[in-house]
Amino acid sequence: MYSQELLKPDGRKLTLYSRFPIDEGIVAPSPSNEKVAANPHLRWHPLRGEWVAYASHRQGRTFMPPPQYNPLAPTSDPEFPTELPQGRYDIAVFDNRFPSMSIAAHDPPASIVETLPANGTCEVVVFTQDPQTALSLLEVDRLDLLLQVWGDRTSKAPPQIQYVLPFENRGVEVGVTLHHPHGQIYSYPFVPPVPARMLECQRAYYQQHNSSLLPDLIQQEIAASERVIYLDEYAIAFVPVCARYPYEVWIAPIAPVATFNDLSVEQRFALAKALKTVTLKYDGLWNRPFPYLMAWFQAPIDSKPHPEFQLHAEFYPPLRTKDRLKYLAGTELAAGMFANDTLPEEKAKELQAVVVNIETPVKL
């Protein structure tokens, strides 16, 4: 992996990553030369026992611009700079202009509940310079590079960070504001509620069984075989038996792995193949782009070993049937108990029936 760190005119960082040597002399552009003055803060939610971030400046963020004003495309006119430069590179990571958290956040407002500066980071990860493609259409070795990028960003997290979460929102159905293929990385100064609960459950299981919960579940899924979407020696993709969403899929190494940086070369490449297979199958369901939220969960950053925690991705598609969306309603939002109108086995069969070739380029 090759990388090159640059500084934008407004003070934000840009890092370019590539499978090949990166062009020399690249200058980092920015849509604005004004320093980002975001000062988000956290407020404690006493009934839920969790932090809520407040970042009112995000109301001014870019929303569905026409293609000629795509801020994630490489700059073609120096008079109208975008976030990315021209040049030879594969993936770009830069600080979000409209962050929900900022390392520089300070002096939170006083309130009747506890407040703190939202001292985290929000990075944008642009998967490709081509605005017309998608994650499912990228080469397997570029997806392998993406997994390396997520690991590199994790290792470069500031000292106050406790948890790093890469994710991708795809499709207007899940709130995307820019169509260019990209994801984000949120780095939190605490372990957020969902991975914290995962950590708690996996830790309790490990203490009781002296083995890791998700790898043990994976072995059961392999033995059952009816929900498996992709499988090789090192990685698996499957519709979990406990899926909360129709077409929900998990991707994971088969052997215990806590973080991106604990992956072997073979495991990482296998995960890249699993990732391409799943996203191709999604798009192949109805021969059109398939909306989803993809989140990658790894162990916290606390300098402690986490043999109990298993690195994995979870896909949450909002689609219930071909033409209907699955919206979270009272039982999900209010009670926190999900109600799935379909069986995981049924949706796994649909995905299994989609034939894909991860080596052959396709178009949406």
MITORVO-275411 format. One line per field, with one value per residue (C-alpha): residue in one letter; residue number from 1; x, y, z. Coordinates in Angstrom, 2 decimals. Each point is the difference from the previous one (the first is absolute). Layout:
REM MITORVO-275411
kevex A;...
lomi NUM;...
east X;...
north Y;...
up Z;...
This chain:
REM MITORVO-275411
kevex M;Y;S;Q;E;L;L;K;P;D;G;R;K;L;T;L;Y;S;R;F;P;I;D;E;G;I;V;A;P;S;P;S;N;E;K;V;A;A;N;P;H;L;R;W;H;P;L;R;G;E;W;V;A;Y;A;S;H;R;Q;G;R;T;F;M;P;P;P;Q;Y;N;P;L;A;P;T;S;D;P;E;F;P;T;E;L;P;Q;G;R;Y;D;I;A;V;F;D;N;R;F;P;S;M;S;I;A;A;H;D;P;P;A;S;I;V;E;T;L;P;A;N;G;T;C;E;V;V;V;F;T;Q;D;P;Q;T;A;L;S;L;L;E;V;D;R;L;D;L;L;L;Q;V;W;G;D;R;T;S;K;A;P;P;Q;I;Q;Y;V;L;P;F;E;N;R;G;V;E;V;G;V;T;L;H;H;P;H;G;Q;I;Y;S;Y;P;F;V;P;P;V;P;A;R;M;L;E;C;Q;R;A;Y;Y;Q;Q;H;N;S;S;L;L;P;D;L;I;Q;Q;E;I;A;A;S;E;R;V;I;Y;L;D;E;Y;A;I;A;F;V;P;V;C;A;R;Y;P;Y;E;V;W;I;A;P;I;A;P;V;A;T;F;N;D;L;S;V;E;Q;R;F;A;L;A;K;A;L;K;T;V;T;L;K;Y;D;G;L;W;N;R;P;F;P;Y;L;M;A;W;F;Q;A;P;I;D;S;K;P;H;P;E;F;Q;L;H;A;E;F;Y;P;P;L;R;T;K;D;R;L;K;Y;L;A;G;T;E;L;A;A;G;M;F;A;N;D;T;L;P;E;E;K;A;K;E;L;Q;A;V;V;V;N;I;E;T;P;V;K;L
lomi 1;2;3;4;5;6;7;8;9;10;11;12;13;14;15;16;17;18;19;20;21;22;23;24;25;26;27;28;29;30;31;32;33;34;35;36;37;38;39;40;41;42;43;44;45;46;47;48;49;50;51;52;53;54;55;56;57;58;59;60;61;62;63;64;65;66;67;68;69;70;71;72;73;74;75;76;77;78;79;80;81;82;83;84;85;86;87;88;89;90;91;92;93;94;95;96;97;98;99;100;101;102;103;104;105;106;107;108;109;110;111;112;113;114;115;116;117;118;119;120;121;122;123;124;125;126;127;128;129;130;131;132;133;134;135;136;137;138;139;140;141;142;143;144;145;146;147;148;149;150;151;152;153;154;155;156;157;158;159;160;161;162;163;164;165;166;167;168;169;170;171;172;173;174;175;176;177;178;179;180;181;182;183;184;185;186;187;188;189;190;191;192;193;194;195;196;197;198;199;200;201;202;203;204;205;206;207;208;209;210;211;212;213;214;215;216;217;218;219;220;221;222;223;224;225;226;227;228;229;230;231;232;233;234;235;236;237;238;239;240;241;242;243;244;245;246;247;248;249;250;251;252;253;254;255;256;257;258;259;260;261;262;263;264;265;266;267;268;269;270;271;272;273;274;275;276;277;278;279;280;281;282;283;284;285;286;287;288;289;290;291;292;293;294;295;296;297;298;299;300;301;302;303;304;305;306;307;308;309;310;311;312;313;314;315;316;317;318;319;320;321;322;323;324;325;326;327;328;329;330;331;332;333;334;335;336;337;338;339;340;341;342;343;344;345;346;347;348;349;350;351;352;353;354;355;356;357;358;359;360;361;362;363;364
east 0.00;1.24;-1.19;0.59;-1.13;-0.95;-1.44;-2.95;-0.07;-2.59;2.22;-1.72;2.01;-0.18;1.65;0.27;0.34;0.88;1.04;2.62;2.47;-1.91;0.71;2.49;-0.90;-3.69;-1.49;-3.03;-2.98;-3.00;-3.37;0.72;3.14;-1.76;1.06;-2.58;-1.32;-2.26;-0.44;-2.38;-0.77;-1.48;-2.92;-0.71;-3.34;-0.87;-2.83;1.98;3.44;1.67;1.51;-1.77;2.05;-1.13;1.44;-2.35;2.54;-0.80;-3.23;2.11;1.64;-0.11;-3.24;-0.56;1.96;-0.23;2.78;1.99;0.33;0.93;2.34;1.45;1.09;3.62;0.38;-0.30;-0.12;2.40;-2.51;-2.52;2.02;-1.54;1.22;2.25;3.02;0.79;2.68;0.69;-1.40;-2.80;-1.61;-0.11;-0.74;-0.60;-1.43;-3.70;-0.80;-3.18;1.02;-2.21;3.13;3.28;3.25;0.11;-3.45;0.10;-2.04;-3.35;-3.00;-1.26;-3.21;-2.19;1.67;3.71;1.70;3.39;1.85;-0.70;3.71;-0.13;0.75;-2.16;1.79;-1.33;1.34;-0.33;0.23;0.83;0.40;-2.77;-3.41;-1.88;1.16;-0.81;1.67;-1.36;1.75;3.48;2.78;0.60;3.52;-1.37;-2.43;3.00;1.65;-3.14;0.27;3.63;-1.11;-2.52;2.77;2.40;-2.57;-0.65;3.70;0.28;-2.93;0.81;0.86;-3.41;-1.85;-1.46;-1.95;0.34;-3.01;0.22;-3.35;-1.67;-3.49;-1.12;-3.15;-2.41;-2.11;2.56;0.62;2.92;0.68;2.74;-0.21;3.77;1.18;1.25;-0.22;0.94;2.03;-1.22;2.50;-1.61;1.45;-2.08;-1.30;-3.47;-3.03;-0.28;3.63;0.06;-2.90;1.73;3.14;-1.97;-1.73;3.17;2.00;-2.57;-0.02;3.81;0.22;-2.47;1.21;3.63;-0.77;-1.33;-3.74;-0.16;2.59;-1.97;-3.23;1.74;0.91;-3.68;-1.01;2.53;-1.36;-3.61;1.06;-3.51;0.79;3.58;0.55;3.80;2.50;3.67;2.81;0.36;-3.28;-3.76;-3.06;-3.41;-3.50;0.08;-2.57;-0.96;-0.26;-1.97;-0.29;-1.09;3.12;2.28;3.46;3.07;3.57;2.78;3.27;-0.58;2.83;-0.05;1.25;-0.54;0.88;0.89;3.65;-0.13;-0.97;2.44;0.56;-2.09;-2.87;-0.10;-0.13;-2.71;-2.06;0.43;-1.38;-2.89;-0.74;-0.09;-2.17;-2.59;-0.27;-0.22;-2.76;-1.87;0.13;-0.88;-3.21;-1.95;2.70;0.24;2.00;-0.95;-0.16;1.61;1.92;3.27;1.78;3.25;0.35;3.37;1.39;0.49;3.30;1.14;3.39;-1.59;-0.34;-3.53;-0.10;-3.76;-0.76;-0.37;0.55;-2.98;-2.25;-3.78;-2.19;-3.37;-2.08;-3.25;-1.78;-2.73;-1.34;0.71;-1.96;-0.44;2.36;0.53;-0.41;0.76;-3.25;-1.21;1.36;3.45;0.45;-1.85;0.46;3.21;-1.46;0.16;-2.82;1.02;-2.79;2.10;2.03;3.81;-0.05;-2.35;2.15;3.18;-1.43;-0.70;3.58;1.45;-1.89;1.71;2.97;3.00;3.55;2.32;2.68;-2.21;-0.75;-3.72;-2.06;-3.04
north 0.00;3.47;3.13;3.73;2.55;3.51;3.12;1.88;3.83;0.06;-2.07;-3.37;-3.13;-2.05;-3.42;-1.76;-3.79;-2.17;-3.46;1.73;2.87;3.27;2.92;2.55;3.66;-0.46;3.02;-0.43;2.16;1.12;1.50;2.74;1.56;0.95;-1.95;-2.48;1.49;-2.85;-0.27;-2.93;-1.16;-2.98;-0.07;-2.90;-1.77;-1.03;-2.42;-1.90;0.31;1.18;3.06;2.04;2.19;3.50;1.56;2.68;1.14;-3.20;1.58;1.79;-3.13;-0.86;-1.71;-1.78;2.36;-0.44;-2.14;3.01;1.17;-3.35;0.88;-3.54;-0.02;0.98;3.72;0.77;3.82;1.72;2.85;-2.44;-2.40;-3.16;-2.18;-2.17;0.72;-1.38;-2.68;-3.71;-1.50;-2.39;1.14;3.35;0.75;3.53;1.79;0.74;3.72;-0.51;-2.33;-1.33;-0.21;1.92;-0.44;3.80;0.21;1.97;1.80;-1.80;2.04;-0.43;-1.99;-1.72;-3.25;-0.76;1.32;-0.66;1.14;-2.45;-0.84;-2.59;-0.06;-0.35;-0.99;-0.45;-3.01;0.35;-3.50;1.08;3.05;-1.33;1.41;-2.50;-3.22;-1.68;-2.07;-3.15;0.84;0.64;-2.55;-2.46;1.33;3.55;-1.31;-1.66;3.44;1.48;-2.45;1.08;3.64;-0.66;-1.63;2.87;2.60;-2.06;-0.06;3.77;0.93;2.78;-1.08;0.93;-2.29;-3.23;-1.36;0.16;-0.84;-0.08;0.01;0.67;1.37;-0.90;1.35;2.85;-2.55;0.11;3.75;0.34;3.64;-0.70;-2.77;-0.29;-3.37;0.78;-0.92;1.56;-0.81;1.26;-0.16;0.42;1.11;-2.80;-3.40;0.67;-1.94;-2.63;-1.19;0.36;-2.44;-2.32;0.15;-0.77;-3.04;-1.37;0.51;-1.88;-2.88;-0.15;-0.10;-2.87;-2.07;1.12;0.49;2.86;0.38;1.03;-2.54;-2.71;1.25;0.01;-3.67;-0.75;2.01;-1.95;-3.29;1.06;1.43;1.26;3.71;0.16;2.45;-0.28;-2.39;-0.78;-1.10;3.40;1.96;-0.38;2.06;-1.12;1.10;-0.39;-2.25;2.99;2.56;3.09;1.32;-1.78;-0.79;0.80;-1.51;-0.34;-0.36;-1.25;-1.91;-3.61;-0.04;2.46;3.47;3.09;2.90;0.84;0.09;-3.57;-1.41;-2.19;0.69;-3.05;0.99;3.55;-1.10;-2.53;2.73;2.12;-2.84;-0.48;3.74;0.06;-3.12;1.39;3.42;-1.59;-2.30;2.96;1.85;-3.18;-0.58;2.43;1.16;3.46;1.71;-1.46;2.34;-0.98;1.12;-1.92;0.26;-1.67;-0.86;-0.59;-0.07;3.27;1.90;-0.33;-1.77;-3.16;-3.41;-0.85;-3.72;0.12;2.57;-1.01;2.43;-0.09;2.03;0.25;1.10;1.58;0.31;1.98;-2.11;-2.41;-1.04;1.14;3.22;0.58;1.48;-1.26;3.04;-0.24;0.39;0.01;-3.34;0.66;3.68;0.14;-3.45;-1.03;-3.36;-0.64;-1.73;-1.64;-0.75;-2.64;-3.03;0.17;-3.36;1.35;3.04;-2.06;-2.21;3.08;1.23;-3.47;-0.19;3.12;-1.18;2.35;-0.05;2.13;-0.07;1.34;3.75;0.81;3.16;1.11
up 0.00;-0.95;1.80;-0.11;2.61;-1.11;1.59;-1.46;-0.18;2.79;2.32;-0.42;-0.68;-3.20;-0.34;-3.35;-0.20;-2.96;-1.15;-2.16;0.54;0.37;-2.33;1.32;0.42;0.79;1.77;2.25;-1.03;2.06;-0.95;2.54;1.47;3.23;3.06;1.25;3.23;1.07;3.76;0.63;3.50;1.85;2.43;2.34;-0.42;3.58;-0.90;-2.63;1.58;-3.19;-1.66;-2.69;-2.39;-1.00;-3.17;-1.31;-2.64;-1.95;-1.22;-2.62;-1.43;-3.70;-1.04;-3.32;-2.29;-3.80;-1.53;-1.20;3.63;1.52;2.91;0.06;-3.66;-0.79;-0.65;-3.71;0.21;2.45;0.28;1.50;2.17;1.46;2.87;-2.19;-2.22;-3.43;-0.08;0.25;3.23;0.97;3.26;1.78;3.66;1.27;3.01;-0.39;-0.48;2.01;2.86;2.75;2.15;-0.01;1.89;0.30;1.65;3.24;2.67;-0.27;1.10;3.54;0.32;2.59;-1.12;-0.27;-3.16;-1.60;-3.12;-2.86;-0.32;-2.77;-3.72;-3.10;-3.20;-3.53;-1.92;-3.79;-1.48;-3.55;-2.22;-2.29;1.04;-2.18;1.66;3.34;2.70;-1.64;-3.28;1.40;-0.49;2.83;0.57;0.38;2.64;1.64;-0.01;1.59;2.88;0.42;-0.02;2.77;2.01;-0.63;1.09;3.13;0.88;-0.61;2.25;2.53;3.57;1.44;-2.42;1.40;-2.97;-3.82;-2.20;-3.83;-1.80;-3.33;-0.60;-3.52;-1.61;0.70;1.91;2.81;-0.15;-2.40;-0.98;-2.58;-2.60;-0.59;1.44;3.49;3.63;3.29;3.09;3.38;2.84;3.42;3.36;1.57;-1.06;-1.50;1.30;-2.76;-0.05;3.80;0.25;-2.49;2.14;3.15;-1.53;-1.58;3.19;2.10;-2.50;-0.09;3.79;0.09;-2.98;-0.50;-3.68;-2.12;-0.51;-3.66;-1.26;1.82;-1.60;-3.38;0.41;0.65;-3.08;-2.10;1.33;-0.70;-3.42;-0.92;0.56;-1.34;-2.88;-0.36;1.53;-0.43;2.31;1.65;-0.22;-0.03;-0.94;1.22;0.85;3.80;1.61;2.17;-2.86;1.00;-3.58;-3.19;-2.05;2.97;-0.58;2.22;-1.27;2.27;0.18;1.02;2.55;2.94;-1.00;2.17;-2.34;-3.60;0.97;1.32;-3.40;-1.90;-3.69;-0.86;2.30;-1.33;-3.64;0.82;1.68;-3.13;-2.12;2.42;-0.08;-3.79;-0.13;2.41;-1.65;-3.46;1.20;1.46;-3.32;-1.85;1.96;-2.21;-2.42;1.53;2.76;3.38;3.02;3.29;3.04;0.38;3.37;1.08;3.70;1.62;3.52;1.92;-0.07;3.60;-0.24;1.45;-1.65;-1.09;-0.81;0.51;-2.71;-3.65;-2.86;-2.34;-2.28;0.22;-2.91;0.78;-3.19;0.38;-2.63;1.01;-3.40;-3.53;0.35;3.72;2.55;3.53;2.24;3.70;1.90;3.60;1.15;-1.51;0.84;3.29;1.48;-1.77;-1.04;-3.74;-1.84;-3.29;-2.47;-1.80;1.00;-0.34;-1.79;-2.69;-0.73;0.07;-2.75;-2.14;0.42;-0.58;-3.29;-1.37;-2.07;0.05;-1.30;2.08;-2.71;-2.83;-0.22;-0.08;-0.39;1.97
